[in-house]
Amino acid sequence: MDKQKFGLLSQIKYPADLRKLSVDDLPEVCRELRQDIIDEVSINPGHFASSLGVVEITVALHYVFNTPYDRLVWDVGHQAYGHKILTGRRDQFCTNRRLHGVRPFPTPAESEYDTFTCGHASNSISAALGMAVAAKKTGHEKRHVVAVIGDGAMSGGLAFEGLNNVSNSDNDLLIILNDNDMSIDRAVGGMEQYLLNLDTNATYNRLRFKASRWLHAKGHLNDERRKGIIRLNNAIKSALSHQQNIFEGMNIRYFGPFDGHDVKEIVRLLNQLKDMKGPRLLHLRTTKGKGYEPAEKQATLWHAPGKFDAETGERIVKDCSHEPPRFQDVFGETLLELARQNPDIVGVTPAMPTGCSMNIMMREMPCRTFDVGIAEGHAVTFSGGMAKDGLQPFCNIYSSFSQRAYDNIIHDLAILSLPVVLCLDRAGLVGEDGPTHHGAFDLAFLRPVPNLTIASPMNEHELRKLMYTAQLPGKGTFVIRYPRGRGVLTDWHCPLEEIPVGKGRKIHEGDEVAILSLGPIGNEVGKAIAQVSGELSVAHYDMRFLKPLDNEILEEVGRKFTRIITIEDGVRNGGLGSAVLEWMADHGYLPHMERMGLPDKFVEHGTVDELRKIAGIDTDSIVRALKGIG
């Protein structure tokens, strides 16, 4: 791709270069930046519509603020492609999300312009507040700190915890609210409706700002008087407008809403707000996918569209009609099938109905499905409340995001053994989204929790049967974890039959070494056994359940084999391998054991096949382990 085709963008390597331009040049910079994102993502897929929507905000922030000395904290990171291009990574952006290339989300490990990790939503306000307080306490009083958060992320509890602390801490934090009425699917909930309705007179805000500057210059506005005047102003404005502003109710100065695609106006606003004391929030209305018509019309589809023709907008979709289905689609179809049979079943998802395929049930049974917004902890406890009074929730959360609901799983489900089916989608290595999104830890952090059943299906038939089993009476809190992407069976539909809890199965007979697998990684084991056929006699057991373990299988393996290999698509520390090792020790068996799984480090981004090889859980690595090589 010709990197020199953009007249202004080609002159910008870092934000310091951007700040040399006239403010009148910025609309053209935005146009070129937007086109560069379109060109790049069309051939190297990634998150698309979010970054297009914040182009003007990105340019204005780096134009007004002295980054990286001034801190710019992005929330989530889907929206940061323009930020990456403007901060020294334009020439490398073609490697975005590729193995050893530009990382999928901002991280200080890659660039000093990336001030904080941002893979999961709603953490920007808390992190930025910490930086703002640190600036005051470490001799950097002139450092500006800005948090950029989307309206969808505002539904997360951590955002409100941060706002609450912002309101009563000594800080000069500026919060940019990027309001596009979307997260991945359309944003939901009371906060979203509130933001849609919220309106504050821009002229009023300008007059108030000028008055405060004048009073401060005359020495009439110390900190206590300022707070008092803000409270009085808020009360008067609420009485006149018949509307309470939640942010100003928390003593956070509110400005907006303004057009988030008028870059010159945003620059003017930021310059006005830049040196204002105390916390303030600038509300900017944007359009997800702005500047690319197909993305504007179908923002959910274009959140991460894959490859597409940049000129025509035609998505390049591979014909998958003869391939196995995606695990999430099997989940969605099976959930609807079960819900038709069981009127107590309800579905819950934290802002991922399309991603987890709960939208299949949602279309037919909208009154029995709940998108609760980006609020994983609430999703779990809400499910627990419904289960307590007679319903059977299926709560679908991406494995990595379930980490945020750990306490809720323990405190609000497991203690009472409530009948909630926790379906952990995207378990194991997820690929190009990298370490913030790999579902690496669920097996290890859930295994110690009492009253949980933890299962992982090897294929689509097993997923269907486990879902059927989980909703039967008396099963308590039941965890089913499965990976992103396609399964292995084209004929995936099968009868719904109960699998006895804690019962594994023998896949392959053998006499010399036993390999115990959990979940879809067992399919790689089958390939490896085929490669060593004739050299080595290998028994393969699909354990199905991490908790409870199949004692009969373990007893057979302990008596018969002196060599045992365990393999799982999760961290070695604390997962299946650890559980089997503990069982063998507790029962007096002393086999030679090798535990295969993810290493004790954060795995980078790349394709799943590339990462399995790096982690040592691909077919070749299993063959080497079976042969005792390496």
CORMOPE-V582965 format. One record per backbone hydrogen bond with DSSP energy under -0.5 kcal/mol. NH is the residue of the N-H (numbers start at 1). CO is the residue of the C=O. Records with the same first field share a line. If there is no record, write none. Layout:
NH=CO ; CO
This chain:
3=1
5=2
7=5
10=6
11=8
12=9
13=11
17=14
18=14
19=15
20=17
21=18
25=22
26=23
28=25
29=25
30=26
31=27
32=28
33=29
34=30
35=31
36=32
37=33
38=34
39=35
40=36
41=37
42=38
43=39 ; 40
44=40
48=303
49=302
52=48
53=49
54=50 ; 51
55=52
58=54
59=55
60=56
61=57
62=58
63=59
64=60
65=61
67=65
69=66
70=66
71=144
73=71 ; 146
74=72
75=148
76=120
77=75
80=77
84=80
85=81
86=82
87=83 ; 84
88=13
89=84
90=85
93=89 ; 90
95=92
96=93
97=102
98=95
100=605
101=98
102=92
110=107
111=107
114=111
115=72 ; 113
118=106
127=123
128=124
129=125
130=126
131=127
132=128
133=129
134=130
135=131
136=132
137=133
138=134
140=135
143=140
146=71
147=174
148=73
149=147 ; 176
151=178
152=182
154=150
155=152
156=153
159=156
160=156
161=157
162=158
163=159
164=160
165=161
166=162
167=163
168=164 ; 165
169=166
171=169
174=145
175=173 ; 280
176=147 ; 174
177=175 ; 282
178=149 ; 176
179=177 ; 284
180=178
183=185
185=351
187=181
193=189
194=190
195=191
196=192
197=193
198=194
200=256
205=201
206=202
207=203
208=204
209=205
210=206
211=207
212=208
213=209
214=210
215=211
216=212
217=213
218=214
219=216
220=215
221=215
226=222
227=223
228=224
229=225
230=226
231=227
232=228
233=229
234=230
235=231
236=232
237=233
238=234
239=235
240=236
241=237
242=238
243=238
245=243
246=244
249=245
250=246 ; 247
251=248
252=247
253=251 ; 279
255=281
257=283
258=283
260=258 ; 285
262=259
263=261
266=262
267=263
268=264
269=265
270=266
271=267
272=268
273=269
274=270
276=273
280=173
281=253
282=175
283=255 ; 281
284=177 ; 282
285=258
286=179
289=49
290=287
292=289
295=292
296=292
297=293
298=294
302=298
303=300
308=42
309=314
310=308
313=309
315=313
316=307
317=315
318=316
320=318
323=320
325=489
327=485
329=326
330=326
331=327
332=328
333=329
334=330
335=331
336=332
337=333
338=334
339=335
340=336
341=337
342=338
343=341
345=342
346=392
347=368
348=394
349=370
350=396
351=349
356=352
357=354
358=353
359=353
360=357
362=358
363=359
364=360
365=361
368=365
369=366
370=347
372=349 ; 370
374=152
375=373
379=375
380=376
381=377
382=378
383=379
384=380
385=381
386=382
387=383
388=384
389=385
390=387
391=386
392=344
393=391
394=346
395=393 ; 421
396=348 ; 394
397=395 ; 423
399=425
402=398
403=399 ; 400
404=401
405=402
406=403
409=405
410=406
411=407
412=408
413=409
414=409
415=410
417=413 ; 414
418=413
420=418
421=393
422=420 ; 478
423=395 ; 421
424=422 ; 480
425=397 ; 423
427=482
428=439
432=430
434=431
437=434
438=434
439=428
440=438
445=441
446=442
447=443
448=444
449=446
452=449
453=477
454=547
455=479
456=544
463=459
464=460
465=461
466=462
467=463
468=464
469=465
470=466
471=467 ; 468
472=469
475=472
477=451
478=420 ; 476
479=453
480=422
481=455
482=424
487=325
490=488
492=490
497=495
500=498
503=500
504=502
505=542
507=505 ; 540
508=540
512=537
513=537
514=563
515=539
516=565
517=515 ; 541
518=567
519=456
520=457
522=519
523=520
524=521
525=521
526=522
527=523
528=524
529=525
530=526
531=527
532=528
533=529 ; 530
535=532
536=532
538=536
539=513
540=508
541=515
542=505
543=517 ; 541
545=543
546=454
547=454
551=549
554=550
555=551
556=552
557=553
558=554
559=555
560=556
561=557
564=592
565=514
566=594
567=516
568=596
569=518
570=568
571=440
572=598
574=572
575=572
578=572
579=575
580=576
581=577
582=578
583=579
584=580
585=581
586=582
587=583
588=585
589=584
592=562
593=591
594=564
596=566 ; 594
598=570
601=599
603=601
611=607
612=608
613=609
614=610
615=611
616=612 ; 613
617=612
618=612
622=618
623=619
624=620
625=621
626=622
627=623
628=625
629=624
